[in-house]
Amino acid sequence: MQTTRNARQLFSRARLLLSRNGVRTAATVSQQNDAQTPQSNQTDTDQGKTTHFGFQTVAESEKEQKVHEVFEQVAQSYDVMNDAMSMGIHRLWKDIFVERLGPTHGMRLLDMAGGTGDISFRYLKYLANQPNTDGRSSHVTISDINQHMLDVGEERSKRLGLTTDKLPNLSIDWQCADAEKLPFKNDGFNAYTIAFGIRNCTHVDKVLSEAYRVLQPGGRFMCLEFSHLTNDTMQWLYDQYSFQVIPPMGQLLAGQWQAYQYLVESIRKFPKQDDFKQMIEKAGFVGVTYENLTFGIVSIHSGFKL
């Protein structure tokens, strides 16, 4: 198949690039994970509070800007890289995520870290294919801290015909906002999604608290995020691929080695499934569950506000 040949060619070129560049590799993962503190990303030092940026330790005040710069760099190539890195499987993960959400007419969704619109577009298509005999109005607010990512998403929505003027009983807002300090009123949404974004936030506990605040009683929180494999052998293989292939692939396809090195490292620093489940419960959510996909490479977390 053409896809297989292309993947092999990319892998060969990636190995060549890797041999020419000194980078952190999977050999450091276990040591880095040993230092991880699941309940908080922050530590205190004599210079003030610090947090992780991948495997680096940085001041809290620096992380937001560093993450912002990463996504400024990768915005235009984000979808291409997602396809290349996951061999297209990310599309299935997102399909399953929206299926688990089960959108219904009348829903008001806040899609945080909505970026290029992958989750929201699926939500809109899902509703458009459902009967709406009562003519109920539905809504999505697509929000991201990075305006450049939103610009890419909004342009995509126009190309795909997923705009308010072309979708009956469906409205769409695009708003730049910080997930830790949302500008939305209390109880304004009945569903909140965040896909592949929460691990990039400095204070995950604040993100969860804000999600709880803006949801109506009975509202649902759902998070799709890279996670940790449940099989040690599979985890080792995944680490080899992540550290040996993805950064050089980022260089080849997007001209961005360090940005993708960070993305790989940020996955390893994110709490394990049970630890993140406890964080969601601590924020006030009930009925919290998670579902592993593809051996735990990603997990869907769900909880409800009562």
C-alpha positions in Angstrom: 0.0 0.0 0.0 1.1 3.6 -0.7 0.6 4.6 2.9 2.8 1.8 4.1 5.6 2.7 1.6 5.3 6.3 2.7 5.5 5.4 6.4 8.6 3.3 5.7 10.3 6.1 3.8 9.5 8.5 6.6 10.9 6.1 9.2 14.1 5.7 7.2 14.6 9.4 6.9 13.7 9.9 10.5 16.4 7.5 11.6 18.9 9.3 9.4 18.0 12.6 11.0 18.1 11.1 14.5 21.7 9.9 13.9 22.7 13.5 13.1 21.1 15.1 16.1 21.7 14.6 19.8 18.3 14.4 21.5 16.7 13.0 24.6 15.4 9.6 23.9 13.2 6.9 25.4 16.1 5.8 27.6 15.4 8.7 29.9 11.6 8.1 30.2 11.6 5.9 33.3 13.8 8.3 35.3 11.6 11.2 34.2 8.4 9.4 35.2 9.9 8.5 38.6 10.0 12.3 39.3 6.4 12.8 38.3 3.9 14.0 40.9 0.5 13.1 39.6 -1.7 15.3 41.8 0.1 18.5 40.8 2.4 19.7 38.0 4.0 22.3 40.3 6.8 22.4 42.8 8.2 25.1 45.0 11.7 26.4 44.8 13.6 29.3 46.3 13.0 31.2 43.0 9.2 30.6 43.2 6.8 28.0 41.8 8.0 25.8 38.9 6.4 23.3 36.7 7.3 21.0 33.8 7.6 21.8 30.2 8.1 18.4 28.8 11.1 17.1 30.7 12.4 20.6 31.5 11.7 22.4 34.7 10.6 26.0 34.1 9.0 28.8 36.1 5.2 28.6 36.1 5.1 32.0 34.5 7.1 30.7 31.5 5.1 27.6 30.6 2.1 29.3 29.1 4.3 31.3 26.7 6.4 28.3 25.8 3.3 26.2 25.0 1.8 29.1 23.1 5.0 29.2 21.0 4.8 25.5 20.3 1.3 25.7 18.9 2.1 28.8 16.9 4.8 26.8 15.2 2.8 23.7 14.5 -0.7 25.2 13.8 -0.5 25.0 10.0 0.9 21.4 9.9 -1.0 20.2 13.0 -3.5 18.0 11.1 -0.9 16.5 8.7 1.4 15.6 11.7 -1.5 14.0 13.5 -2.1 11.8 10.6 1.5 10.9 10.2 2.3 10.3 13.9 -0.8 8.1 14.5 -1.0 6.6 11.0 -4.5 8.1 10.9 -5.7 6.4 14.1 -6.3 9.7 15.8 -9.4 10.1 13.6 -10.9 6.9 15.0 -10.1 8.0 18.6 -12.0 11.3 17.9 -14.9 9.5 16.3 -15.2 7.2 19.3 -14.9 10.2 21.7 -17.9 12.0 20.1 -19.8 8.7 19.9 -19.3 8.4 23.7 -20.5 12.0 24.2 -23.7 11.1 22.2 -24.7 14.7 21.2 -28.4 15.4 21.3 -30.3 18.4 19.9 -30.5 21.2 22.5 -27.0 20.6 23.7 -24.7 23.5 24.5 -21.1 22.3 24.1 -17.9 24.1 25.2 -15.0 22.5 23.2 -11.9 23.7 25.0 -8.5 23.4 23.3 -10.7 23.2 20.2 -7.9 24.4 18.0 -8.5 23.2 14.4 -12.1 22.1 15.1 -11.7 18.3 15.0 -14.1 17.5 17.9 -16.6 20.3 17.2 -16.9 19.4 13.5 -17.7 15.8 14.5 -20.2 17.1 16.9 -21.9 19.3 14.3 -22.0 16.5 11.7 -23.4 14.1 14.3 -26.3 16.5 15.1 -26.9 17.3 11.5 -27.5 13.6 10.8 -30.0 13.2 13.7 -33.7 13.9 13.3 -34.7 17.2 14.9 -38.5 17.2 14.7 -38.9 19.7 17.5 -36.5 22.2 15.9 -34.4 22.4 19.0 -31.4 24.7 18.8 -27.9 23.5 19.6 -24.7 25.3 20.1 -20.9 24.9 20.3 -18.3 27.4 21.5 -14.9 26.4 20.2 -12.3 27.9 22.4 -8.5 27.8 22.5 -5.8 29.8 24.2 -4.0 30.2 20.8 -5.7 32.5 18.3 -3.6 31.1 15.5 -5.0 27.6 16.0 -8.6 29.0 16.1 -7.9 30.9 12.8 -6.9 27.7 11.2 -10.0 26.0 12.5 -12.3 28.7 11.4 -10.9 28.7 7.9 -11.4 24.9 7.8 -15.0 25.3 8.9 -15.7 27.5 5.9 -14.1 25.1 3.5 -16.2 22.3 5.0 -19.4 24.3 5.0 -19.7 23.9 8.8 -20.8 27.4 9.5 -23.9 28.8 11.3 -25.5 30.1 8.1 -25.3 26.7 6.5 -26.4 24.6 9.5 -30.1 24.9 10.6 -30.7 25.2 14.3 -26.9 25.0 15.0 -24.8 28.0 16.2 -21.0 28.2 16.4 -18.8 30.7 18.3 -15.0 30.9 18.2 -13.4 32.4 21.3 -9.8 32.7 22.4 -9.7 31.9 26.1 -7.5 30.4 28.8 -8.9 27.1 30.2 -7.7 28.1 33.6 -9.7 31.4 33.6 -12.7 31.0 31.4 -14.7 34.1 30.5 -18.0 32.2 30.5 -20.8 32.5 33.1 -21.6 29.8 35.6 -23.8 26.9 34.5 -23.7 28.0 30.8 -23.1 24.7 29.1 -24.3 21.2 29.5 -21.3 19.5 27.9 -17.6 20.2 28.1 -14.9 18.5 25.9 -11.2 18.9 25.9 -9.1 16.7 23.5 -5.3 16.5 23.6 -5.1 19.8 25.4 -5.3 19.5 29.1 -1.8 18.1 29.5 -0.4 21.4 28.1 -2.0 23.4 30.9 0.0 24.7 33.8 -2.6 24.0 36.5 -4.7 21.0 35.5 -6.7 21.4 38.8 -7.8 24.9 37.8 -8.9 23.6 34.3 -11.0 21.0 36.0 -12.4 23.5 38.5 -13.4 25.9 35.7 -15.0 23.1 33.7 -17.1 22.3 36.7 -18.1 25.9 37.2 -19.3 26.5 33.6 -21.3 23.2 33.4 -24.9 23.1 34.4 -26.0 20.6 37.0 -26.3 17.3 35.1 -23.7 18.5 32.6 -20.9 16.2 31.4 -17.2 16.6 31.3 -15.2 14.6 28.8 -11.5 14.5 28.2 -9.6 12.7 25.4 -5.9 12.6 26.2 -2.7 10.6 25.6 -2.1 8.3 28.5 0.0 5.3 29.6 -0.1 1.8 28.3 -1.0 -1.0 30.6 1.6 -3.5 29.2 5.2 -2.8 29.9 6.5 -4.3 26.6 4.0 -2.3 24.6 5.0 0.8 26.5 8.6 0.2 25.7 7.8 -0.2 22.0 5.7 3.0 22.1 8.5 4.9 23.8 10.9 3.9 21.1 8.6 5.1 18.4 7.7 8.3 20.2 11.3 9.4 20.9 13.1 7.9 17.9 10.6 8.7 15.2 8.2 11.5 16.0 10.6 14.4 16.6 12.6 13.8 13.3 9.2 13.2 11.6 8.2 16.7 12.8 11.4 18.1 11.3 10.7 16.4 8.0 7.0 17.3 7.7 6.8 20.6 9.6 10.4 21.8 10.1 9.8 21.5 13.8 11.9 19.1 15.8 11.8 20.7 19.2 8.1 21.3 19.2 7.4 17.6 18.7 10.0 16.6 21.2 8.1 18.7 23.7 4.8 17.0 22.7 6.2 13.6 23.2 7.7 14.5 26.6 4.5 16.2 27.7 2.6 12.9 27.2 5.0 11.1 29.6 4.6 13.7 32.2 0.8 13.5 32.3 -0.8 11.6 35.2 -1.7 8.0 34.8 -5.3 7.0 34.3 -6.2 6.3 37.9 -4.4 9.4 39.2 -6.2 11.7 36.7 -9.5 10.0 37.6 -8.9 11.1 41.2 -8.1 14.7 40.1 -11.5 14.8 38.2 -13.3 13.5 41.3 -11.5 16.0 43.5 -12.8 18.8 41.3 -16.4 17.7 42.2 -17.4 15.5 39.4 -19.2 12.2 40.1 -19.6 9.0 38.1 -16.1 9.4 36.9 -14.8 6.7 34.6 -12.2 6.2 31.9 -11.9 4.0 28.9 -8.5 3.0 27.3 -8.2 3.0 23.6 -5.4 1.3 21.6 -3.9 -0.4 24.7 -4.0 2.9 26.7 -2.2 5.1 24.2 -5.1 7.4 24.8 -7.9 7.4 27.3 -11.4 8.9 27.4 -12.3 10.3 30.8 -15.8 11.2 31.7 -17.6 12.7 34.7 -20.8 14.5 35.6 -21.7 17.6 37.6 -24.7 17.1 40.0 
